[in-house]
Amino acid sequence: MAGWYELSSNDKGQFSFVLKAGNGEVILRSEQYESRASAENGIRSVQTNSPQEARYDRKEATDGRSYFNLKAGNHQIIGTSQMYKTSASRDSGIESVKTNGPSSTVKTA
């Protein structure tokens, strides 16, 4: 099963999205956006940039866990992963975003 995006809003009226893999696991989270249109633009940016290896910034947290950011062509972060115990798990997460990121399915949570 292919992945999809879930677009949601919080009680302050801000919007965000997550990218889910085919198994329903969240593999990328966006920042908070002031408008639905801005969040939808963020989704389009992930769809465009996720297949490109150069757009991934591999990071390590101070506690040793690994994560990554997906960046747009202008170097702004458009999504952040969960924390992974190993860099190998993080790299598998990147591969999952590359596979699922181009999805055109957007659901409203």
Secondary structure, 3 states (H helix, E strand, C coil): CCCEEEEEECCCCCEEEEEECCCCCEEEECCCECCHHHHHHHHHHHHHHCCCHHHEEEEECCCCCEEEEEECCCCCEEEECCCECCHHHHHHHHHHHHHHCCCCCEEEC
